[in-house]
Structure formats: C-alpha cells, structure tokens
Amino acid sequence: MKINICSLLLSLFFFNVCKSAELTIKILNIDENVGLIHFAVYDKPDFFPENEGKKIGFKKKVTDLVNDEVTINDLAESYYAIAIYHDKNSNNEFDTFLSIPQEKFGFSNDAKVFFGPPSFDEASFYLKKKPKIKN
C-alpha cells in the first residue's frame, strides 16, 4: 500500500508541475532608475484593475529589476490581465492630480486608456504552458 500512496503523491506532484505556466513581464520606457514598480495580475474581470480583485500583487525596486523584467511561475493556463505603474516617489500610491495620473502606468496588450482604465477583455491575454519534453 505504501507504494501506491507514494505513486499517487508523485503523480499529483508531476500533474501540478506540468500544468503550470510561466509569465515574463517586460517593462518598457522606464525613464528614471528610482522608485518602485507595482505589479498586479488579474485572472477575472471583476474589479479589474482595482486592488481587491488582483490574483497576484507585488512591487520591486526599479534598481532590482534584471533586464527590466520579472517572471511569475506556477500560473494556471488561463486568461490574465496585468496593470503596472511606476511609483517614482515610493509612497505606495498611484499619484493623481484632478484625476489625471502623475506617474507612468500601463496595461497588458498595450490596452488604451480613454477617460478610465481599459476593460479586462481589452487588456487580457491567454497564457499557455510551454510544452515540456520528458526523456
């Protein structure tokens, strides 16, 4: 019975490993090497791009970015949308004046902004896992 349980546990482990996808986010046009880049990854349209609706959220110092990119591992195959902004003054807030953004920001799919953020459908993309070849 021990072998069967171990086999089941190993098969569950390999099933999860094979089903995960990797997402690399490349940030373009960082004009100053100061502050933080805030990342938010969404997998559902509800509350996009609000803080409460994000699946994954994190920040990195601009000086800690390698080749101006970050990689997120172990995501399921699904639709995702990304919102980022450059928090130059590191106050952990998206600064605006009269509702006009004062800090650079962007969305996946280079979704355009017209008097408000794009919809999830405009910013989303389908993330597929890379095929793994086993020997």
N, C-alpha and C positions, 0 to 999 in steps of 0.2 A: 504493500500500500504506500510506503514511503516514496517509492519510485514514481508512482502515478501522481502523487501530490507534487513532487518536485517537477515532474514533466509539465503538469498543469501550470505551476507557477512560472516556469521558464517560458512556456508558450504565451502566457499572458504578458510577460515582460517583453518578449520579442514582438508580439502583436502591437503593443503600445509604441515601441521604438519604430516599427515600420510605418505606423500611421501618423507620425509626427512630421511637420513641415518646418522649414527654416525661412525666416523673413529677414532680409537685409534692407535697412533703410539708409539711403544716401542723402545727405543734406547738402543742397547746393546754395551758393551765394551767401556764405557766412562772411560778412564784411569786417567783423571785428572779432578778435580772439579773446573775448571777455564774456562773462556771464554763464548762463545755463541754457541748455536746450531741453524743453519739456516735450515728452512724447506721450501720446495717448492712442491706444489701439482699440478699436471697437469691432465687435462681431455681430451687433444687432442695431437696427435703425433707431430703436427707442433711445431718446435723449442724446443722439449724436448732434453736435460734438460736446455735450455737457459733461462735466466732471463725473457725475454719478453714473453715467452709462458706460464708462470705459471698462474694457476687459483687462487691459494692462496699462499701467501708467508709471512712468519713471522720468527721471531727469539726469542729465550728465553735464559736467562742466565742459565748456567748449574746448578747453585745453586737453581734456581727457579723451576726446574723440580720435579714433585712429582712422585716417583717410576720410574724415568727415562722415563716418557711417557707424551704425550699430546693428547688431544681429540679435534677433529673438529666436530662440529654439523652442521646440516641443509645442508648436501650434497645430491644431487640427486642421485638416483641409476644410476650408470654409470661405465665406465672403468676409472681407475685412475692410475697414476704412481707417485712415491714420490722420491725426491732426497734430501738428507740432508748432511751437513758437520759440523764438529766441528771446529769452529773458535777460537782456543785457545788464540790467541793474541787480539781478539776482534777488529780487524781492518776492519771488514765487507767485507773482500775479501777472496777468495779461493786461498791461497798461493801455488805457484808452483815454482820450480827451474828447468830450462831447460825442461819445460812442464811436470815435474814429480810432482805430488801432495805432498805437505809438511804437509797437515792436513788430518785427517781421514774423510772419506766420505762413503756414502752408498746409495743404491737404493732399492726400494721395490722389492719383490720377490727374494731378495738376488742376483739380476742380476749381472752377472760377467762383469768385465771391461777388455778389451783387446785392448790396443792402442787407447782408446777412450771410451766414455760413451756407455752404452747399448742402444738398441733401445727402443722405447715406448712399443712395443709388448713384449719385454723381461722383462721389469720392471712393466708392467701394471697388474692389477687385477680388478675383478668386485666387486663393493661394493653394497651390497643389504641392504635394510632397514630391521630392525628387526620387526617381526610381533608384532603388538600392540593388546592387548586383552582389549576390552571395556566391561564394565558391565552395 
